[in-house]
């Protein structure tokens, strides 16, 4: 058995990390008209904007999120794609 910080590894229990991806995906599915980044940030304001943009990019890469451009051509509107 290995030791880490004078504790046996068997006795250390790792907690499962809080999944912001799942929460953000579930929240975007509920939004009928989609949501802009500003609306998403106000909902998840306890995270940094950089981290929220990273999660949005990961959801887009997984094809769980689609985007459309607003009619003012300045904002992206994010829509959740149902699995």
mmCIF file of the N, C-alpha and C atoms, coordinates in Angstrom:
data_MODEL
# 
_entry.id   MODEL 
# 
loop_
_atom_site.group_PDB 
_atom_site.id 
_atom_site.type_symbol 
_atom_site.label_atom_id 
_atom_site.label_alt_id 
_atom_site.label_comp_id 
_atom_site.label_asym_id 
_atom_site.label_entity_id 
_atom_site.label_seq_id 
_atom_site.pdbx_PDB_ins_code 
_atom_site.Cartn_x 
_atom_site.Cartn_y 
_atom_site.Cartn_z 
_atom_site.occupancy 
_atom_site.B_iso_or_equiv 
_atom_site.pdbx_formal_charge 
_atom_site.auth_seq_id 
_atom_site.auth_comp_id 
_atom_site.auth_asym_id 
_atom_site.auth_atom_id 
_atom_site.pdbx_PDB_model_num 
ATOM 1   N N  . UNK A 1 1  ? 0.838   -1.184 0.000   1.00 0.00 ? 1  UNK A N  1 
ATOM 2   C CA . UNK A 1 1  ? 0.000   0.000  0.000   1.00 0.00 ? 1  UNK A CA 1 
ATOM 3   C C  . UNK A 1 1  ? 0.878   1.239  0.000   1.00 0.00 ? 1  UNK A C  1 
ATOM 4   N N  . UNK A 1 2  ? 0.482   2.207  -0.773  1.00 0.00 ? 2  UNK A N  1 
ATOM 5   C CA . UNK A 1 2  ? 1.196   3.463  -0.816  1.00 0.00 ? 2  UNK A CA 1 
ATOM 6   C C  . UNK A 1 2  ? 0.666   4.370  0.277   1.00 0.00 ? 2  UNK A C  1 
ATOM 7   N N  . UNK A 1 3  ? 1.518   5.279  0.662   1.00 0.00 ? 3  UNK A N  1 
ATOM 8   C CA . UNK A 1 3  ? 1.101   6.252  1.663   1.00 0.00 ? 3  UNK A CA 1 
ATOM 9   C C  . UNK A 1 3  ? 1.120   7.629  1.041   1.00 0.00 ? 3  UNK A C  1 
ATOM 10  N N  . UNK A 1 4  ? 0.133   8.404  1.378   1.00 0.00 ? 4  UNK A N  1 
ATOM 11  C CA . UNK A 1 4  ? 0.074   9.769  0.904   1.00 0.00 ? 4  UNK A CA 1 
ATOM 12  C C  . UNK A 1 4  ? -0.231  10.664 2.099   1.00 0.00 ? 4  UNK A C  1 
ATOM 13  N N  . UNK A 1 5  ? 0.678   11.548 2.398   1.00 0.00 ? 5  UNK A N  1 
ATOM 14  C CA . UNK A 1 5  ? 0.511   12.476 3.526   1.00 0.00 ? 5  UNK A CA 1 
ATOM 15  C C  . UNK A 1 5  ? 0.230   11.730 4.835   1.00 0.00 ? 5  UNK A C  1 
ATOM 16  N N  . UNK A 1 6  ? 0.945   10.629 5.018   1.00 0.00 ? 6  UNK A N  1 
ATOM 17  C CA . UNK A 1 6  ? 0.858   9.817  6.227   1.00 0.00 ? 6  UNK A CA 1 
ATOM 18  C C  . UNK A 1 6  ? -0.532  9.228  6.456   1.00 0.00 ? 6  UNK A C  1 
ATOM 19  N N  . UNK A 1 7  ? -1.274  9.032  5.392   1.00 0.00 ? 7  UNK A N  1 
ATOM 20  C CA . UNK A 1 7  ? -2.557  8.347  5.459   1.00 0.00 ? 7  UNK A CA 1 
ATOM 21  C C  . UNK A 1 7  ? -2.516  7.217  4.439   1.00 0.00 ? 7  UNK A C  1 
ATOM 22  N N  . UNK A 1 8  ? -3.124  6.147  4.757   1.00 0.00 ? 8  UNK A N  1 
ATOM 23  C CA . UNK A 1 8  ? -3.184  5.070  3.794   1.00 0.00 ? 8  UNK A CA 1 
ATOM 24  C C  . UNK A 1 8  ? -4.157  5.432  2.673   1.00 0.00 ? 8  UNK A C  1 
ATOM 25  N N  . UNK A 1 9  ? -3.822  5.048  1.474   1.00 0.00 ? 9  UNK A N  1 
ATOM 26  C CA . UNK A 1 9  ? -4.632  5.389  0.317   1.00 0.00 ? 9  UNK A CA 1 
ATOM 27  C C  . UNK A 1 9  ? -6.013  4.741  0.398   1.00 0.00 ? 9  UNK A C  1 
ATOM 28  N N  . UNK A 1 10 ? -6.103  3.583  1.027   1.00 0.00 ? 10 UNK A N  1 
ATOM 29  C CA . UNK A 1 10 ? -7.393  2.919  1.156   1.00 0.00 ? 10 UNK A CA 1 
ATOM 30  C C  . UNK A 1 10 ? -8.384  3.752  1.946   1.00 0.00 ? 10 UNK A C  1 
ATOM 31  N N  . UNK A 1 11 ? -7.907  4.528  2.887   1.00 0.00 ? 11 UNK A N  1 
ATOM 32  C CA . UNK A 1 11 ? -8.800  5.280  3.755   1.00 0.00 ? 11 UNK A CA 1 
ATOM 33  C C  . UNK A 1 11 ? -9.242  6.616  3.157   1.00 0.00 ? 11 UNK A C  1 
ATOM 34  N N  . UNK A 1 12 ? -8.638  7.030  2.058   1.00 0.00 ? 12 UNK A N  1 
ATOM 35  C CA . UNK A 1 12 ? -8.987  8.306  1.448   1.00 0.00 ? 12 UNK A CA 1 
ATOM 36  C C  . UNK A 1 12 ? -10.137 8.087  0.477   1.00 0.00 ? 12 UNK A C  1 
ATOM 37  N N  . UNK A 1 13 ? -11.207 8.854  0.655   1.00 0.00 ? 13 UNK A N  1 
ATOM 38  C CA . UNK A 1 13 ? -12.353 8.761  -0.236  1.00 0.00 ? 13 UNK A CA 1 
ATOM 39  C C  . UNK A 1 13 ? -12.393 10.023 -1.082  1.00 0.00 ? 13 UNK A C  1 
ATOM 40  N N  . UNK A 1 14 ? -12.405 9.829  -2.388  1.00 0.00 ? 14 UNK A N  1 
ATOM 41  C CA . UNK A 1 14 ? -12.448 10.949 -3.313  1.00 0.00 ? 14 UNK A CA 1 
ATOM 42  C C  . UNK A 1 14 ? -13.913 11.312 -3.553  1.00 0.00 ? 14 UNK A C  1 
ATOM 43  N N  . UNK A 1 15 ? -14.211 12.600 -3.480  1.00 0.00 ? 15 UNK A N  1 
ATOM 44  C CA . UNK A 1 15 ? -15.567 13.035 -3.758  1.00 0.00 ? 15 UNK A CA 1 
ATOM 45  C C  . UNK A 1 15 ? -15.711 13.271 -5.252  1.00 0.00 ? 15 UNK A C  1 
ATOM 46  N N  . UNK A 1 16 ? -16.889 13.020 -5.763  1.00 0.00 ? 16 UNK A N  1 
ATOM 47  C CA . UNK A 1 16 ? -17.129 13.247 -7.177  1.00 0.00 ? 16 UNK A CA 1 
ATOM 48  C C  . UNK A 1 16 ? -17.240 14.743 -7.428  1.00 0.00 ? 16 UNK A C  1 
ATOM 49  N N  . UNK A 1 17 ? -16.545 15.262 -8.434  1.00 0.00 ? 17 UNK A N  1 
ATOM 50  C CA . UNK A 1 17 ? -16.582 16.706 -8.655  1.00 0.00 ? 17 UNK A CA 1 
ATOM 51  C C  . UNK A 1 17 ? -17.959 17.177 -9.107  1.00 0.00 ? 17 UNK A C  1 
ATOM 52  N N  . UNK A 1 18 ? -18.267 18.405 -8.786  1.00 0.00 ? 18 UNK A N  1 
ATOM 53  C CA . UNK A 1 18 ? -19.529 19.027 -9.159  1.00 0.00 ? 18 UNK A CA 1 
ATOM 54  C C  . UNK A 1 18 ? -19.544 19.207 -10.678 1.00 0.00 ? 18 UNK A C  1 
ATOM 55  N N  . UNK A 1 19 ? -20.565 18.727 -11.311 1.00 0.00 ? 19 UNK A N  1 
ATOM 56  C CA . UNK A 1 19 ? -20.618 18.738 -12.765 1.00 0.00 ? 19 UNK A CA 1 
ATOM 57  C C  . UNK A 1 19 ? -21.382 19.954 -13.265 1.00 0.00 ? 19 UNK A C  1 
ATOM 58  N N  . UNK A 1 20 ? -20.654 20.996 -13.641 1.00 0.00 ? 20 UNK A N  1 
ATOM 59  C CA . UNK A 1 20 ? -21.300 22.185 -14.201 1.00 0.00 ? 20 UNK A CA 1 
ATOM 60  C C  . UNK A 1 20 ? -21.787 21.908 -15.622 1.00 0.00 ? 20 UNK A C  1 
ATOM 61  N N  . UNK A 1 21 ? -21.121 20.988 -16.336 1.00 0.00 ? 21 UNK A N  1 
ATOM 62  C CA . UNK A 1 21 ? -21.557 20.668 -17.694 1.00 0.00 ? 21 UNK A CA 1 
ATOM 63  C C  . UNK A 1 21 ? -22.981 20.145 -17.699 1.00 0.00 ? 21 UNK A C  1 
ATOM 64  N N  . UNK A 1 22 ? -23.263 19.226 -16.788 1.00 0.00 ? 22 UNK A N  1 
ATOM 65  C CA . UNK A 1 22 ? -24.598 18.640 -16.739 1.00 0.00 ? 22 UNK A CA 1 
ATOM 66  C C  . UNK A 1 22 ? -25.629 19.679 -16.333 1.00 0.00 ? 22 UNK A C  1 
ATOM 67  N N  . UNK A 1 23 ? -25.311 20.507 -15.349 1.00 0.00 ? 23 UNK A N  1 
ATOM 68  C CA . UNK A 1 23 ? -26.254 21.526 -14.911 1.00 0.00 ? 23 UNK A CA 1 
ATOM 69  C C  . UNK A 1 23 ? -26.519 22.559 -16.006 1.00 0.00 ? 23 UNK A C  1 
ATOM 70  N N  . UNK A 1 24 ? -25.459 22.967 -16.707 1.00 0.00 ? 24 UNK A N  1 
ATOM 71  C CA . UNK A 1 24 ? -25.631 23.957 -17.760 1.00 0.00 ? 24 UNK A CA 1 
ATOM 72  C C  . UNK A 1 24 ? -26.421 23.364 -18.927 1.00 0.00 ? 24 UNK A C  1 
ATOM 73  N N  . UNK A 1 25 ? -26.150 22.120 -19.265 1.00 0.00 ? 25 UNK A N  1 
ATOM 74  C CA . UNK A 1 25 ? -26.891 21.453 -20.343 1.00 0.00 ? 25 UNK A CA 1 
ATOM 75  C C  . UNK A 1 25 ? -28.364 21.337 -19.974 1.00 0.00 ? 25 UNK A C  1 
ATOM 76  N N  . UNK A 1 26 ? -28.662 20.904 -18.759 1.00 0.00 ? 26 UNK A N  1 
ATOM 77  C CA . UNK A 1 26 ? -30.055 20.783 -18.320 1.00 0.00 ? 26 UNK A CA 1 
ATOM 78  C C  . UNK A 1 26 ? -30.759 22.132 -18.330 1.00 0.00 ? 26 UNK A C  1 
ATOM 79  N N  . UNK A 1 27 ? -30.043 23.180 -17.940 1.00 0.00 ? 27 UNK A N  1 
ATOM 80  C CA . UNK A 1 27 ? -30.638 24.518 -17.905 1.00 0.00 ? 27 UNK A CA 1 
ATOM 81  C C  . UNK A 1 27 ? -30.913 25.014 -19.324 1.00 0.00 ? 27 UNK A C  1 
ATOM 82  N N  . UNK A 1 28 ? -30.006 24.743 -20.266 1.00 0.00 ? 28 UNK A N  1 
ATOM 83  C CA . UNK A 1 28 ? -30.207 25.204 -21.639 1.00 0.00 ? 28 UNK A CA 1 
ATOM 84  C C  . UNK A 1 28 ? -31.310 24.424 -22.348 1.00 0.00 ? 28 UNK A C  1 
ATOM 85  N N  . UNK A 1 29 ? -31.525 23.171 -21.961 1.00 0.00 ? 29 UNK A N  1 
ATOM 86  C CA . UNK A 1 29 ? -32.635 22.396 -22.532 1.00 0.00 ? 29 UNK A CA 1 
ATOM 87  C C  . UNK A 1 29 ? -33.969 23.017 -22.129 1.00 0.00 ? 29 UNK A C  1 
ATOM 88  N N  . UNK A 1 30 ? -34.078 23.499 -20.914 1.00 0.00 ? 30 UNK A N  1 
ATOM 89  C CA . UNK A 1 30 ? -35.326 24.070 -20.399 1.00 0.00 ? 30 UNK A CA 1 
ATOM 90  C C  . UNK A 1 30 ? -35.669 25.380 -21.105 1.00 0.00 ? 30 UNK A C  1 
ATOM 91  N N  . UNK A 1 31 ? -34.657 26.145 -21.506 1.00 0.00 ? 31 UNK A N  1 
ATOM 92  C CA . UNK A 1 31 ? -34.879 27.453 -22.132 1.00 0.00 ? 31 UNK A CA 1 
ATOM 93  C C  . UNK A 1 31 ? -35.480 27.266 -23.521 1.00 0.00 ? 31 UNK A C  1 
ATOM 94  N N  . UNK A 1 32 ? -36.711 27.698 -23.687 1.00 0.00 ? 32 UNK A N  1 
ATOM 95  C CA . UNK A 1 32 ? -37.396 27.521 -24.977 1.00 0.00 ? 32 UNK A CA 1 
ATOM 96  C C  . UNK A 1 32 ? -36.819 28.445 -26.044 1.00 0.00 ? 32 UNK A C  1 
ATOM 97  N N  . UNK A 1 33 ? -36.476 29.663 -25.671 1.00 0.00 ? 33 UNK A N  1 
ATOM 98  C CA . UNK A 1 33 ? -35.954 30.635 -26.635 1.00 0.00 ? 33 UNK A CA 1 
ATOM 99  C C  . UNK A 1 33 ? -34.437 30.656 -26.679 1.00 0.00 ? 33 UNK A C  1 
ATOM 100 N N  . UNK A 1 34 ? -33.789 29.720 -26.012 1.00 0.00 ? 34 UNK A N  1 
ATOM 101 C CA . UNK A 1 34 ? -32.331 29.722 -25.954 1.00 0.00 ? 34 UNK A CA 1 
ATOM 102 C C  . UNK A 1 34 ? -31.837 30.723 -24.919 1.00 0.00 ? 34 UNK A C  1 
ATOM 103 N N  . UNK A 1 35 ? -30.533 30.864 -24.825 1.00 0.00 ? 35 UNK A N  1 
ATOM 104 C CA . UNK A 1 35 ? -29.951 31.784 -23.856 1.00 0.00 ? 35 UNK A CA 1 
ATOM 105 C C  . UNK A 1 35 ? -28.656 32.350 -24.416 1.00 0.00 ? 35 UNK A C  1 
ATOM 106 N N  . UNK A 1 36 ? -28.407 33.609 -24.130 1.00 0.00 ? 36 UNK A N  1 
ATOM 107 C CA . UNK A 1 36 ? -27.152 34.233 -24.521 1.00 0.00 ? 36 UNK A CA 1 
ATOM 108 C C  . UNK A 1 36 ? -26.113 33.953 -23.441 1.00 0.00 ? 36 UNK A C  1 
ATOM 109 N N  . UNK A 1 37 ? -24.885 34.374 -23.709 1.00 0.00 ? 37 UNK A N  1 
ATOM 110 C CA . UNK A 1 37 ? -23.839 34.174 -22.714 1.00 0.00 ? 37 UNK A CA 1 
ATOM 111 C C  . UNK A 1 37 ? -24.141 34.980 -21.450 1.00 0.00 ? 37 UNK A C  1 
ATOM 112 N N  . UNK A 1 38 ? -24.688 36.181 -21.611 1.00 0.00 ? 38 UNK A N  1 
ATOM 113 C CA . UNK A 1 38 ? -25.003 37.013 -20.451 1.00 0.00 ? 38 UNK A CA 1 
ATOM 114 C C  . UNK A 1 38 ? -26.028 36.368 -19.540 1.00 0.00 ? 38 UNK A C  1 
ATOM 115 N N  . UNK A 1 39 ? -27.052 35.776 -20.128 1.00 0.00 ? 39 UNK A N  1 
ATOM 116 C CA . UNK A 1 39 ? -28.062 35.084 -19.330 1.00 0.00 ? 39 UNK A CA 1 
ATOM 117 C C  . UNK A 1 39 ? -27.468 33.855 -18.645 1.00 0.00 ? 39 UNK A C  1 
ATOM 118 N N  . UNK A 1 40 ? -26.593 33.167 -19.352 1.00 0.00 ? 40 UNK A N  1 
ATOM 119 C CA . UNK A 1 40 ? -25.941 31.996 -18.763 1.00 0.00 ? 40 UNK A CA 1 
ATOM 120 C C  . UNK A 1 40 ? -25.037 32.411 -17.616 1.00 0.00 ? 40 UNK A C  1 
ATOM 121 N N  . UNK A 1 41 ? -24.329 33.512 -17.792 1.00 0.00 ? 41 UNK A N  1 
ATOM 122 C CA . UNK A 1 41 ? -23.432 33.976 -16.732 1.00 0.00 ? 41 UNK A CA 1 
ATOM 123 C C  . UNK A 1 41 ? -24.211 34.431 -15.502 1.00 0.00 ? 41 UNK A C  1 
ATOM 124 N N  . UNK A 1 42 ? -25.353 35.067 -15.684 1.00 0.00 ? 42 UNK A N  1 
ATOM 125 C CA . UNK A 1 42 ? -26.130 35.477 -14.516 1.00 0.00 ? 42 UNK A CA 1 
ATOM 126 C C  . UNK A 1 42 ? -26.689 34.278 -13.764 1.00 0.00 ? 42 UNK A C  1 
ATOM 127 N N  . UNK A 1 43 ? -26.953 33.187 -14.489 1.00 0.00 ? 43 UNK A N  1 
ATOM 128 C CA . UNK A 1 43 ? -27.431 31.967 -13.824 1.00 0.00 ? 43 UNK A CA 1 
ATOM 129 C C  . UNK A 1 43 ? -26.299 31.278 -13.062 1.00 0.00 ? 43 UNK A C  1 
ATOM 130 N N  . UNK A 1 44 ? -25.107 31.182 -13.674 1.00 0.00 ? 44 UNK A N  1 
ATOM 131 C CA . UNK A 1 44 ? -23.962 30.495 -13.077 1.00 0.00 ? 44 UNK A CA 1 
ATOM 132 C C  . UNK A 1 44 ? -22.880 31.503 -12.702 1.00 0.00 ? 44 UNK A C  1 
ATOM 133 N N  . UNK A 1 45 ? -23.246 32.557 -11.982 1.00 0.00 ? 45 UNK A N  1 
ATOM 134 C CA . UNK A 1 45 ? -22.309 33.650 -11.723 1.00 0.00 ? 45 UNK A CA 1 
ATOM 135 C C  . UNK A 1 45 ? -21.245 33.322 -10.679 1.00 0.00 ? 45 UNK A C  1 
ATOM 136 N N  . UNK A 1 46 ? -21.310 32.187 -10.032 1.00 0.00 ? 46 UNK A N  1 
ATOM 137 C CA . UNK A 1 46 ? -20.281 31.827 -9.064  1.00 0.00 ? 46 UNK A CA 1 
ATOM 138 C C  . UNK A 1 46 ? -19.073 31.207 -9.745  1.00 0.00 ? 46 UNK A C  1 
ATOM 139 N N  . UNK A 1 47 ? -19.101 31.061 -11.073 1.00 0.00 ? 47 UNK A N  1 
ATOM 140 C CA . UNK A 1 47 ? -17.940 30.611 -11.844 1.00 0.00 ? 47 UNK A CA 1 
ATOM 141 C C  . UNK A 1 47 ? -17.395 31.783 -12.644 1.00 0.00 ? 47 UNK A C  1 
ATOM 142 N N  . UNK A 1 48 ? -16.144 31.693 -13.028 1.00 0.00 ? 48 UNK A N  1 
ATOM 143 C CA . UNK A 1 48 ? -15.541 32.769 -13.814 1.00 0.00 ? 48 UNK A CA 1 
ATOM 144 C C  . UNK A 1 48 ? -16.064 32.704 -15.250 1.00 0.00 ? 48 UNK A C  1 
ATOM 145 N N  . UNK A 1 49 ? -16.120 33.844 -15.934 1.00 0.00 ? 49 UNK A N  1 
ATOM 146 C CA . UNK A 1 49 ? -16.589 33.847 -17.330 1.00 0.00 ? 49 UNK A CA 1 
ATOM 147 C C  . UNK A 1 49 ? -15.727 32.983 -18.235 1.00 0.00 ? 49 UNK A C  1 
ATOM 148 N N  . UNK A 1 50 ? -14.449 32.911 -17.967 1.00 0.00 ? 50 UNK A N  1 
ATOM 149 C CA . UNK A 1 50 ? -13.563 32.075 -18.778 1.00 0.00 ? 50 UNK A CA 1 
ATOM 150 C C  . UNK A 1 50 ? -13.936 30.602 -18.663 1.00 0.00 ? 50 UNK A C  1 
ATOM 151 N N  . UNK A 1 51 ? -14.255 30.169 -17.449 1.00 0.00 ? 51 UNK A N  1 
ATOM 152 C CA . UNK A 1 51 ? -14.623 28.770 -17.233 1.00 0.00 ? 51 UNK A CA 1 
ATOM 153 C C  . UNK A 1 51 ? -15.966 28.460 -17.891 1.00 0.00 ? 51 UNK A C  1 
ATOM 154 N N  . UNK A 1 52 ? -16.904 29.405 -17.851 1.00 0.00 ? 52 UNK A N  1 
ATOM 155 C CA . UNK A 1 52 ? -18.203 29.204 -18.479 1.00 0.00 ? 52 UNK A CA 1 
ATOM 156 C C  . UNK A 1 52 ? -18.046 29.106 -19.993 1.00 0.00 ? 52 UNK A C  1 
ATOM 157 N N  . UNK A 1 53 ? -17.197 29.938 -20.575 1.00 0.00 ? 53 UNK A N  1 
ATOM 158 C CA . UNK A 1 53 ? -16.951 29.853 -22.019 1.00 0.00 ? 53 UNK A CA 1 
ATOM 159 C C  . UNK A 1 53 ? -16.314 28.517 -22.388 1.00 0.00 ? 53 UNK A C  1 
ATOM 160 N N  . UNK A 1 54 ? -15.438 28.014 -21.535 1.00 0.00 ? 54 UNK A N  1 
ATOM 161 C CA . UNK A 1 54 ? -14.809 26.723 -21.784 1.00 0.00 ? 54 UNK A CA 1 
ATOM 162 C C  . UNK A 1 54 ? -15.847 25.595 -21.759 1.00 0.00 ? 54 UNK A C  1 
ATOM 163 N N  . UNK A 1 55 ? -16.763 25.637 -20.821 1.00 0.00 ? 55 UNK A N  1 
ATOM 164 C CA . UNK A 1 55 ? -17.807 24.617 -20.735 1.00 0.00 ? 55 UNK A CA 1 
ATOM 165 C C  . UNK A 1 55 ? -18.726 24.691 -21.958 1.00 0.00 ? 55 UNK A C  1 
ATOM 166 N N  . UNK A 1 56 ? -19.068 25.906 -22.386 1.00 0.00 ? 56 UNK A N  1 
ATOM 167 C CA . UNK A 1 56 ? -19.901 26.069 -23.577 1.00 0.00 ? 56 UNK A CA 1 
ATOM 168 C C  . UNK A 1 56 ? -19.185 25.504 -24.800 1.00 0.00 ? 56 UNK A C  1 
ATOM 169 N N  . UNK A 1 57 ? -17.891 25.766 -24.920 1.00 0.00 ? 57 UNK A N  1 
ATOM 170 C CA . UNK A 1 57 ? -17.120 25.233 -26.047 1.00 0.00 ? 57 UNK A CA 1 
ATOM 171 C C  . UNK A 1 57 ? -17.087 23.705 -26.014 1.00 0.00 ? 57 UNK A C  1 
ATOM 172 N N  . UNK A 1 58 ? -16.937 23.126 -24.821 1.00 0.00 ? 58 UNK A N  1 
ATOM 173 C CA . UNK A 1 58 ? -16.933 21.668 -24.706 1.00 0.00 ? 58 UNK A CA 1 
ATOM 174 C C  . UNK A 1 58 ? -18.287 21.075 -25.074 1.00 0.00 ? 58 UNK A C  1 
ATOM 175 N N  . UNK A 1 59 ? -19.373 21.719 -24.673 1.00 0.00 ? 59 UNK A N  1 
ATOM 176 C CA . UNK A 1 59 ? -20.705 21.234 -25.036 1.00 0.00 ? 59 UNK A CA 1 
ATOM 177 C C  . UNK A 1 59 ? -20.934 21.329 -26.538 1.00 0.00 ? 59 UNK A C  1 
ATOM 178 N N  . UNK A 1 60 ? -20.405 22.380 -27.166 1.00 0.00 ? 60 UNK A N  1 
ATOM 179 C CA . UNK A 1 60 ? -20.525 22.500 -28.615 1.00 0.00 ? 60 UNK A CA 1 
ATOM 180 C C  . UNK A 1 60 ? -19.725 21.411 -29.313 1.00 0.00 ? 60 UNK A C  1 
ATOM 181 N N  . UNK A 1 61 ? -18.553 21.074 -28.787 1.00 0.00 ? 61 UNK A N  1 
ATOM 182 C CA . UNK A 1 61 ? -17.738 20.015 -29.378 1.00 0.00 ? 61 UNK A CA 1 
ATOM 183 C C  . UNK A 1 61 ? -18.415 18.651 -29.254 1.00 0.00 ? 61 UNK A C  1 
ATOM 184 N N  . UNK A 1 62 ? -19.177 18.452 -28.181 1.00 0.00 ? 62 UNK A N  1 
ATOM 185 C CA . UNK A 1 62 ? -19.890 17.197 -27.977 1.00 0.00 ? 62 UNK A CA 1 
ATOM 186 C C  . UNK A 1 62 ? -21.226 17.152 -28.719 1.00 0.00 ? 62 UNK A C  1 
ATOM 187 N N  . UNK A 1 63 ? -21.519 18.204 -29.474 1.00 0.00 ? 63 UNK A N  1 
ATOM 188 C CA . UNK A 1 63 ? -22.769 18.319 -30.258 1.00 0.00 ? 63 UNK A CA 1 
ATOM 189 C C  . UNK A 1 63 ? -24.006 18.315 -29.365 1.00 0.00 ? 63 UNK A C  1 
ATOM 190 N N  . UNK A 1 64 ? -23.872 18.821 -28.146 1.00 0.00 ? 64 UNK A N  1 
ATOM 191 C CA . UNK A 1 64 ? -25.008 18.941 -27.237 1.00 0.00 ? 64 UNK A CA 1 
ATOM 192 C C  . UNK A 1 64 ? -25.565 20.357 -27.225 1.00 0.00 ? 64 UNK A C  1 
ATOM 193 N N  . UNK A 1 65 ? -24.950 21.239 -28.005 1.00 0.00 ? 65 UNK A N  1 
ATOM 194 C CA . UNK A 1 65 ? -25.315 22.644 -27.998 1.00 0.00 ? 65 UNK A CA 1 
ATOM 195 C C  . UNK A 1 65 ? -25.236 23.173 -29.424 1.00 0.00 ? 65 UNK A C  1 
ATOM 196 N N  . UNK A 1 66 ? -26.225 23.944 -29.833 1.00 0.00 ? 66 UNK A N  1 
ATOM 197 C CA . UNK A 1 66 ? -26.175 24.614 -31.124 1.00 0.00 ? 66 UNK A CA 1 
ATOM 198 C C  . UNK A 1 66 ? -26.243 26.107 -30.894 1.00 0.00 ? 66 UNK A C  1 
ATOM 199 N N  . UNK A 1 67 ? -25.770 26.858 -31.867 1.00 0.00 ? 67 UNK A N  1 
ATOM 200 C CA . UNK A 1 67 ? -25.789 28.313 -31.737 1.00 0.00 ? 67 UNK A CA 1 
ATOM 201 C C  . UNK A 1 67 ? -26.450 28.926 -32.954 1.00 0.00 ? 67 UNK A C  1 
ATOM 202 N N  . UNK A 1 68 ? -27.074 30.050 -32.721 1.00 0.00 ? 68 UNK A N  1 
ATOM 203 C CA . UNK A 1 68 ? -27.609 30.891 -33.779 1.00 0.00 ? 68 UNK A CA 1 
ATOM 204 C C  . UNK A 1 68 ? -27.224 32.318 -33.444 1.00 0.00 ? 68 UNK A C  1 
ATOM 205 N N  . UNK A 1 69 ? -27.067 33.121 -34.471 1.00 0.00 ? 69 UNK A N  1 
ATOM 206 C CA . UNK A 1 69 ? -26.709 34.521 -34.265 1.00 0.00 ? 69 UNK A CA 1 
ATOM 207 C C  . UNK A 1 69 ? -27.984 35.326 -34.035 1.00 0.00 ? 69 UNK A C  1 
ATOM 208 N N  . UNK A 1 70 ? -27.918 36.249 -33.111 1.00 0.00 ? 70 UNK A N  1 
ATOM 209 C CA . UNK A 1 70 ? -29.045 37.127 -32.808 1.00 0.00 ? 70 UNK A CA 1 
ATOM 210 C C  . UNK A 1 70 ? -29.321 38.030 -34.017 1.00 0.00 ? 70 UNK A C  1 
ATOM 211 N N  . UNK A 1 71 ? -30.502 38.587 -34.072 1.00 0.00 ? 71 UNK A N  1 
ATOM 212 C CA . UNK A 1 71 ? -30.823 39.439 -35.215 1.00 0.00 ? 71 UNK A CA 1 
ATOM 213 C C  . UNK A 1 71 ? -30.019 40.725 -35.230 1.00 0.00 ? 71 UNK A C  1 
ATOM 214 N N  . UNK A 1 72 ? -29.426 41.104 -34.110 1.00 0.00 ? 72 UNK A N  1 
ATOM 215 C CA . UNK A 1 72 ? -28.554 42.282 -34.085 1.00 0.00 ? 72 UNK A CA 1 
ATOM 216 C C  . UNK A 1 72 ? -27.139 41.944 -34.546 1.00 0.00 ? 72 UNK A C  1 
ATOM 217 N N  . UNK A 1 73 ? -26.853 40.660 -34.788 1.00 0.00 ? 73 UNK A N  1 
ATOM 218 C CA . UNK A 1 73 ? -25.557 40.161 -35.262 1.00 0.00 ? 73 UNK A CA 1 
ATOM 219 C C  . UNK A 1 73 ? -24.424 40.431 -34.283 1.00 0.00 ? 73 UNK A C  1 
ATOM 220 N N  . UNK A 1 74 ? -24.729 40.539 -32.998 1.00 0.00 ? 74 UNK A N  1 
ATOM 221 C CA . UNK A 1 74 ? -23.689 40.772 -32.003 1.00 0.00 ? 74 UNK A CA 1 
ATOM 222 C C  . UNK A 1 74 ? -23.601 39.685 -30.958 1.00 0.00 ? 74 UNK A C  1 
ATOM 223 N N  . UNK A 1 75 ? -24.654 38.926 -30.785 1.00 0.00 ? 75 UNK A N  1 
ATOM 224 C CA . UNK A 1 75 ? -24.679 37.915 -29.725 1.00 0.00 ? 75 UNK A CA 1 
ATOM 225 C C  . UNK A 1 75 ? -25.010 36.549 -30.305 1.00 0.00 ? 75 UNK A C  1 
ATOM 226 N N  . UNK A 1 76 ? -24.479 35.533 -29.664 1.00 0.00 ? 76 UNK A N  1 
ATOM 227 C CA . UNK A 1 76 ? -24.814 34.156 -30.022 1.00 0.00 ? 76 UNK A CA 1 
ATOM 228 C C  . UNK A 1 76 ? -25.879 33.652 -29.054 1.00 0.00 ? 76 UNK A C  1 
ATOM 229 N N  . UNK A 1 77 ? -26.833 32.935 -29.575 1.00 0.00 ? 77 UNK A N  1 
ATOM 230 C CA . UNK A 1 77 ? -27.876 32.347 -28.750 1.00 0.00 ? 77 UNK A CA 1 
ATOM 231 C C  . UNK A 1 77 ? -27.631 30.842 -28.735 1.00 0.00 ? 77 UNK A C  1 
ATOM 232 N N  . UNK A 1 78 ? -27.553 30.284 -27.543 1.00 0.00 ? 78 UNK A N  1 
ATOM 233 C CA . UNK A 1 78 ? -27.227 28.877 -27.370 1.00 0.00 ? 78 UNK A CA 1 
ATOM 234 C C  . UNK A 1 78 ? -28.506 28.083 -27.111 1.00 0.00 ? 78 UNK A C  1 
ATOM 235 N N  . UNK A 1 79 ? -28.650 26.981 -27.820 1.00 0.00 ? 79 UNK A N  1 
ATOM 236 C CA . UNK A 1 79 ? -29.787 26.085 -27.664 1.00 0.00 ? 79 UNK A CA 1 
ATOM 237 C C  . UNK A 1 79 ? -29.271 24.696 -27.292 1.00 0.00 ? 79 UNK A C  1 
ATOM 238 N N  . UNK A 1 80 ? -29.893 24.066 -26.325 1.00 0.00 ? 80 UNK A N  1 
ATOM 239 C CA . UNK A 1 80 ? -29.524 22.696 -25.966 1.00 0.00 ? 80 UNK A CA 1 
ATOM 240 C C  . UNK A 1 80 ? -30.165 21.713 -26.922 1.00 0.00 ? 80 UNK A C  1 
ATOM 241 N N  . UNK A 1 81 ? -29.419 20.700 -27.324 1.00 0.00 ? 81 UNK A N  1 
ATOM 242 C CA . UNK A 1 81 ? -29.917 19.675 -28.230 1.00 0.00 ? 81 UNK A CA 1 
ATOM 243 C C  . UNK A 1 81 ? -30.273 18.453 -27.389 1.00 0.00 ? 81 UNK A C  1 
ATOM 244 N N  . UNK A 1 82 ? -31.488 17.969 -27.530 1.00 0.00 ? 82 UNK A N  1 
ATOM 245 C CA . UNK A 1 82 ? -31.900 16.789 -26.762 1.00 0.00 ? 82 UNK A CA 1 
ATOM 246 C C  . UNK A 1 82 ? -31.210 15.568 -27.298 1.00 0.00 ? 82 UNK A C  1 
ATOM 247 N N  . UNK A 1 83 ? -30.805 14.695 -26.402 1.00 0.00 ? 83 UNK A N  1 
ATOM 248 C CA . UNK A 1 83 ? -30.091 13.478 -26.784 1.00 0.00 ? 83 UNK A CA 1 
ATOM 249 C C  . UNK A 1 83 ? -31.008 12.476 -27.420 1.00 0.00 ? 83 UNK A C  1 
# 
